[in-house]
Amino acid sequence: MANSCDVVILGASGFTGKYVVREALKFLNTSTSSSTSPLITLGLAGRNPTKLSETLKWALSNSQFENPDSISIIKADVSDPSSLKDLCSKTKLILNCVGPFRLYGEPVVSACVEAGCDYLDICGEPEFMEKMEAMYHQKAVENGSLLISACGFDSIPAELGFMFNSKQWEAPAVPNRVEAYLSLESEKRIVGNFGTLESAVLGVANVDKLQALRKSRPRRARPMIPGPPPSKGPLIEHQKNVGLWAVKLPSADSIVVRRTLSALTENPQGLAGVSESDEHIEQRKNFWQTVKPAHFGVKLGSKSLLSIFRFIMVGVNIGLLGSLNFGRWLILKFPSIFTLGWFRKKGPSEEEVESATFKMWFVGQGYSSANLASQEANSKPDTEIITRVMGPEIGYLTTPVILLQCALIVLSQRKNLPKGGVFPPGIVFGPTDLQERLQQNGISFDVISKNAISS
């Protein structure tokens, strides 16, 4: 790579990577285009240059972009530190699509920190995210390397969706809890990303390492939330207000939201930018004044109770098989069998991707007045606010949209972002125009209802 690139997509020829490439082409600004995008030079990186070229050809066939010579094909391997060092030394921003991140992510993070290069990924693995923060945060601050994981469907819709609901609680009203209900819909079969399954299975296998990591670290600040903590509730819930049966989803979303709320508790006005304008400082402070902490959880929902039992069966299979070496081999060798068709190695077809959508309902419950929350230890919420985030298929359409918009913000608004460090996305992108950008690219945010709750 003779010249530097604004952005390099690492793992560009992978299942998700090729869709990220296609999305990036929409915003690539060349001398022959009328675009005002800050993305001017783009690189595609991976182990196999031939596959990268094939990916570019596929992306171009689905794009109006007509200048492929302006895109660099770069050979880089996560097992070759020298190739990563060279890559990061000539790149402003790495978009890492190489997972599972617990297996392949750290060398990329390390190379970015050493070079002072910025980094975004689509990881949904709590252990990896928390481990990278523990190992690299301080050095990233010193070297001016901004590292943000979970910049895809995991976990930006949850982060921005939570904030959007939180901001609807106008004083003196305050939220106590926000429960997110994720509904995946399709006219055809819903097929998940095999990498997501692999990450989930490895997460089960290494749950003890995550627990040990958390015990070894200082306890983070906890936000003050009005009212008592919510009860665990039943295993299966019928949420009549959004028309769904639901079961708890052990995703990274709730963990990432809690990390952002901890960071906000430690920094009530948010994170200062490396060289912010006075206007942005005021904007940042005003934004965070409107975000109110609340207990947060995520559930997987369906209109069919039978589907909920199917969710539970797949979860039990992953939990049981993921804890055994032979079990992990079985489920990853025959994913379609053990996930009842939800995952398969070759991934979904183009038709299955295009037909799928998601809706994420945020049901917030709280108090019409903060005084009411503090009157009695067992006071019950008297107010409910329901909001919704919805968009296209989560893994191959929504994730690339989110990742690219985060990248464009980093390129165009870098002076307003922290100098460096390892952060969850919400605390960095919350006060930016990310929500507006997503709305312009097919991901909507809506207020559904505001109601009093009868006792």
C-alpha positions in Angstrom: 0.0 0.0 0.0 2.0 2.9 -1.3 -0.4 5.7 -0.1 -2.4 6.0 3.1 -6.1 5.2 3.2 -8.8 7.0 5.1 -10.5 3.7 5.9 -9.4 0.1 5.5 -12.0 -2.7 5.8 -10.2 -5.7 7.4 -11.9 -9.0 6.6 -13.5 -7.5 3.6 -14.1 -10.8 1.8 -16.0 -12.4 4.8 -19.8 -12.9 5.0 -20.4 -9.5 6.6 -17.3 -7.8 5.2 -18.5 -7.9 1.6 -21.7 -6.1 2.6 -19.6 -3.5 4.4 -17.7 -3.0 1.2 -20.9 -2.5 -0.7 -22.1 0.1 1.8 -18.8 1.9 1.8 -19.0 2.4 -2.0 -22.1 4.6 -1.5 -20.0 7.1 0.3 -16.6 6.9 -1.5 -15.7 10.4 -2.7 -13.5 10.5 -5.8 -12.4 13.3 -8.1 -15.1 12.2 -10.5 -18.0 12.2 -8.0 -20.1 15.0 -6.6 -20.0 13.5 -3.1 -19.1 15.6 -0.1 -18.3 12.5 2.0 -15.0 12.6 4.0 -14.3 9.0 2.8 -11.9 9.6 -0.2 -9.5 6.7 -0.1 -10.6 3.1 0.7 -8.6 -0.1 1.2 -9.9 -3.7 1.4 -7.6 -6.0 3.5 -7.5 -9.7 4.1 -5.4 -12.8 3.7 -6.4 -13.6 0.1 -6.1 -10.8 -2.5 -7.9 -12.9 -5.1 -11.0 -13.2 -2.8 -10.8 -9.4 -2.0 -10.8 -8.7 -5.8 -13.9 -11.0 -6.1 -15.6 -9.2 -3.3 -14.9 -5.8 -4.9 -16.3 -7.1 -8.2 -19.5 -8.4 -6.4 -19.9 -5.0 -4.5 -19.4 -3.1 -7.7 -22.1 -5.1 -9.5 -24.6 -4.0 -6.8 -23.4 -0.3 -6.9 -23.3 2.8 -9.1 -19.7 3.4 -8.2 -17.6 3.4 -11.4 -13.9 3.9 -10.3 -12.6 0.6 -8.9 -9.0 1.7 -9.5 -9.2 4.1 -6.6 -9.7 1.2 -4.2 -6.6 -0.6 -2.8 -6.4 -4.3 -2.3 -4.1 -5.1 0.6 -2.8 -8.4 1.9 -2.9 -8.5 5.7 -3.2 -11.4 8.1 -4.1 -11.2 11.8 -1.5 -13.9 12.4 1.2 -11.8 10.8 2.0 -8.8 13.2 4.3 -7.1 10.6 1.5 -7.0 8.0 -0.9 -5.4 10.6 1.8 -2.9 11.7 2.3 -1.8 8.1 -1.4 -1.6 7.5 -2.2 0.5 10.6 0.8 2.8 10.0 -0.8 3.9 6.7 -4.4 4.0 7.7 -6.6 6.6 9.6 -9.3 4.1 10.5 -9.6 0.3 10.6 -13.1 -1.3 10.3 -12.5 -4.8 11.7 -14.9 -7.5 10.4 -12.7 -10.5 11.3 -14.4 -12.6 14.0 -14.8 -14.4 16.3 -13.0 -11.5 18.0 -11.8 -13.5 21.0 -9.7 -15.5 18.5 -8.6 -12.9 16.0 -9.3 -9.4 17.4 -6.5 -8.6 19.8 -3.6 -8.5 17.3 -5.6 -5.8 15.3 -6.3 -3.8 18.4 -2.7 -4.0 19.5 -1.4 -2.8 16.1 -3.9 0.1 16.0 -2.8 1.2 19.5 0.9 1.1 18.6 0.3 3.1 15.4 -2.2 5.6 16.9 -4.8 4.4 14.4 -8.5 4.6 15.1 -10.5 1.3 15.2 -14.2 0.3 14.9 -15.6 -3.2 14.9 -18.8 -5.2 14.8 -18.1 -7.3 17.9 -20.8 -8.5 20.2 -18.5 -10.5 22.6 -18.5 -9.0 26.1 -15.3 -10.7 27.2 -13.3 -9.4 24.2 -14.6 -5.8 24.7 -13.9 -5.7 28.4 -10.5 -7.4 28.0 -9.4 -4.9 25.4 -10.5 -2.0 27.7 -8.5 -3.5 30.6 -5.4 -4.2 28.5 -5.2 -1.2 26.1 -7.2 1.8 27.3 -4.4 3.7 28.9 -2.0 3.2 26.1 -4.7 4.1 23.6 -5.3 7.4 25.4 -1.5 8.1 25.3 -1.1 7.3 21.6 -4.4 8.9 20.5 -6.0 5.7 19.2 -9.8 5.7 19.6 -11.1 2.1 19.8 -14.8 1.4 19.8 -16.4 -2.1 19.6 -20.0 -3.0 19.0 -20.5 -0.6 16.1 -23.1 -2.8 14.3 -26.4 -4.2 15.2 -24.5 -5.2 18.4 -25.1 -2.8 20.0 -25.9 0.6 18.5 -29.7 0.1 18.1 -29.8 -0.9 21.8 -27.6 2.1 22.9 -29.3 4.8 20.8 -32.8 3.2 21.3 -32.3 3.3 25.1 -31.2 7.0 24.9 -34.1 7.8 22.6 -36.5 6.4 25.1 -34.7 8.0 28.0 -35.0 11.4 26.4 -38.8 11.2 26.2 -39.0 11.4 30.0 -39.4 15.1 30.5 -39.0 16.5 34.0 -40.3 15.9 36.5 -40.9 12.4 35.1 -38.1 9.8 35.5 -37.6 6.3 34.1 -36.9 3.3 36.3 -36.5 0.5 33.8 -36.4 0.1 30.0 -37.0 -3.3 28.5 -36.1 -3.9 24.9 -38.1 -6.5 22.9 -36.4 -7.6 19.7 -38.6 -9.0 16.9 -37.0 -10.5 13.8 -39.4 -10.7 10.8 -39.1 -12.1 7.3 -41.3 -13.2 4.4 -38.7 -16.0 4.0 -36.7 -18.1 6.4 -34.5 -16.1 8.9 -30.9 -17.3 8.8 -28.3 -16.0 11.1 -24.6 -15.2 10.6 -22.5 -18.3 11.3 -19.9 -16.1 13.0 -22.5 -15.0 15.5 -23.2 -18.6 16.4 -19.5 -19.3 16.7 -19.0 -16.3 19.0 -22.0 -17.4 21.2 -20.7 -21.0 21.5 -17.2 -19.8 22.4 -18.7 -17.3 24.9 -20.4 -20.2 26.7 -17.1 -22.1 26.7 -15.3 -19.2 28.3 -17.8 -17.7 30.6 -15.5 -18.4 33.6 -12.8 -16.2 32.0 -15.3 -13.3 31.7 -16.2 -13.7 35.4 -12.6 -13.8 36.4 -11.8 -10.7 34.4 -14.6 -8.7 36.0 -13.5 -9.8 39.5 -9.9 -8.7 38.7 -10.9 -5.1 37.7 -12.0 -2.2 39.9 -15.8 -1.9 40.3 -17.2 0.7 38.0 -19.5 3.5 39.1 -23.1 2.7 39.2 -25.8 5.2 38.2 -28.4 6.3 40.7 -31.7 5.0 39.4 -35.0 6.3 41.0 -37.2 3.6 42.6 -36.6 -0.1 43.5 -34.8 -2.5 41.1 -37.3 -4.4 38.9 -38.0 -8.1 39.7 -36.7 -10.8 37.4 -40.2 -11.7 36.2 -41.4 -14.9 34.5 -39.2 -16.9 32.1 -41.8 -16.3 29.3 -43.6 -13.0 29.2 -46.5 -11.9 27.2 -46.0 -8.2 26.4 -49.5 -7.2 25.3 -48.6 -3.6 24.6 -46.3 -4.6 21.6 -48.1 -7.9 20.8 -45.2 -10.2 21.5 -44.4 -13.2 23.6 -40.8 -12.9 24.8 -37.9 -14.6 26.6 -34.7 -13.0 28.0 -32.0 -12.7 25.4 -28.4 -13.1 26.7 -26.9 -10.6 24.3 -24.1 -8.1 24.6 -26.6 -5.2 24.4 -27.5 -4.9 28.0 -23.8 -5.1 29.0 -22.8 -2.4 26.6 -25.6 -0.1 27.7 -24.5 -0.6 31.3 -20.9 0.2 30.4 -22.0 3.5 28.8 -24.1 4.4 31.8 -21.1 3.7 34.1 -19.0 5.9 31.9 -21.6 8.6 32.0 -21.8 8.3 35.8 -18.0 8.9 35.9 -18.3 11.7 33.3 -21.7 13.4 33.8 -21.1 15.8 30.9 -19.8 13.1 28.6 -16.3 12.7 27.1 -14.4 15.8 26.0 -13.2 15.9 22.5 -9.5 16.2 21.5 -10.1 19.8 20.2 -13.8 20.6 20.5 -15.4 23.7 19.3 -17.3 25.7 21.9 -20.5 24.9 20.0 -19.9 21.2 20.3 -19.0 21.4 24.0 -22.4 23.0 24.6 -24.1 20.5 22.4 -22.5 17.6 24.3 -23.4 18.9 27.7 -27.0 19.6 26.7 -27.3 16.1 25.2 -26.2 14.2 28.3 -28.5 16.3 30.5 -31.4 14.7 28.7 -30.3 11.1 29.1 -31.5 9.6 32.3 -30.2 6.3 33.7 -32.5 3.2 34.1 -32.3 -0.5 34.5 -32.0 -2.1 31.1 -32.6 -5.6 29.7 -33.2 -7.2 26.3 -35.7 -9.9 25.3 -36.3 -11.8 22.1 -39.9 -11.6 21.0 -42.3 -13.3 18.6 -46.0 -13.1 17.9 -46.0 -16.9 18.2 -45.7 -18.7 21.5 -44.4 -21.7 19.6 -41.5 -19.7 18.3 -40.6 -18.8 21.9 -40.2 -22.5 22.8 -38.0 -22.8 19.7 -35.8 -20.0 21.0 -35.5 -21.7 24.3 -34.6 -25.0 22.7 -31.8 -23.4 20.7 -30.6 -21.6 23.7 -30.4 -24.8 25.7 -28.5 -26.5 22.9 -26.0 -23.7 22.7 -25.6 -23.7 26.5 -25.2 -27.4 26.9 -23.1 -28.1 23.8 -21.0 -25.0 24.2 -19.6 -26.1 27.5 -18.1 -29.3 26.1 -15.3 -29.7 23.5 -17.2 -32.4 21.6 -20.5 -30.4 21.9 -18.8 -27.3 20.4 -17.5 -29.4 17.5 -21.0 -30.9 16.9 -22.9 -27.6 16.9 -20.3 -25.8 14.7 -20.1 -28.8 12.3 -23.9 -29.2 12.0 -25.3 -25.8 12.9 -28.5 -26.2 11.0 -29.5 -29.3 13.0 -28.7 -28.0 16.4 -30.1 -24.5 15.9 -33.3 -25.8 14.1 -32.3 -24.1 10.9 -31.5 -20.7 12.3 -27.8 -20.9 11.4 -26.0 -22.5 8.5 -22.4 -22.3 7.4 -23.1 -20.8 4.0 -25.2 -18.0 5.5 -28.5 -16.6 4.1 -29.2 -16.1 0.4 -29.6 -12.7 -1.1 -33.4 -13.1 -1.2 -33.4 -14.1 2.5 -31.3 -11.0 3.4 -33.4 -8.6 1.4 -36.7 -9.9 2.9 -35.7 -9.7 6.6 -36.4 -6.8 8.9 -36.1 -6.1 12.6 -38.2 -4.2 15.2 -36.8 -3.3 18.6 -39.5 -2.1 21.0 -38.4 -0.1 24.1 -40.9 -0.3 26.9 -39.9 2.2 29.6 -41.6 2.3 32.9 -41.1 5.0 35.6 -42.6 7.8 37.6 -44.5 10.9 36.7 -42.4 12.6 39.3 -39.0 11.8 40.9 -40.6 12.6 44.3 -43.0 9.7 43.8 -40.1 7.3 43.3 -38.5 8.3 46.6 -41.6 8.3 48.7 -41.8 4.6 49.3 -39.3 1.8 48.9 -42.0 -0.3 47.2 -43.6 2.5 45.1 -44.7 1.2 41.7 -44.1 2.9 38.4 -47.1 5.0 37.2 -46.0 6.0 33.7 -45.1 4.0 30.6 -43.4 5.3 27.5 -42.9 3.0 24.4 -40.6 3.8 21.6 -39.3 1.7 18.7 -36.3 1.3 16.5 -36.7 -0.6 13.2 -34.8 -1.3 10.1 -33.6 -3.9 7.5 -32.0 -7.3 8.1 -29.7 -7.1 11.1 -26.4 -8.8 10.2 -25.8 -7.9 6.5 -27.8 -4.7 6.0 -28.3 -2.9 9.3 -24.8 -3.7 10.6 -23.0 -2.2 7.5 -25.2 0.9 7.6 -24.3 1.5 11.2 -20.6 0.7 10.9 -20.2 3.1 7.9 -22.1 6.0 9.6 -19.9 5.6 12.6 -16.8 5.6 10.4 -18.0 8.8 8.6 -18.5 10.5 11.9 -14.9 9.5 13.0 -13.5 10.9 9.8 -15.5 14.1 9.7 -15.9 14.9 13.4 -12.6 13.6 14.9 -11.8 16.8 16.8 -15.1 16.5 18.7 -14.3 12.9 19.8 -12.0 11.7 22.6 -8.3 11.8 21.9 -8.0 8.1 22.4 -9.1 5.2 24.6 -11.3 2.0 24.6 -15.0 2.9 24.9 -18.5 1.5 24.2 -20.2 3.3 21.3 -22.9 5.1 23.2 -20.6 7.3 25.3 -18.8 8.4 22.2 -21.5 8.6 19.5 -24.4 9.6 21.7 -24.0 13.4 21.3 -23.2 13.2 17.6 -25.6 13.2 14.7 -25.5 9.3 14.5 -29.2 8.9 15.1 -30.1 11.4 12.3 -27.7 9.6 10.0 -29.3 6.2 10.6 -32.7 7.7 10.1 -31.5 8.9 6.7 -30.3 5.4 5.8 -33.3 3.3 6.6 -33.3 2.9 10.4 -36.2 4.7 12.1 -36.7 5.9 15.6 -40.4 6.4 16.7 -42.4 7.3 19.8 -45.2 4.8 20.0 -47.1 5.8 23.1 -47.0 7.6 26.5 -49.5 6.4 29.0 -50.3 6.4 32.7 -50.2 2.9 34.4 -53.2 2.0 36.5 -52.3 0.6 39.8 
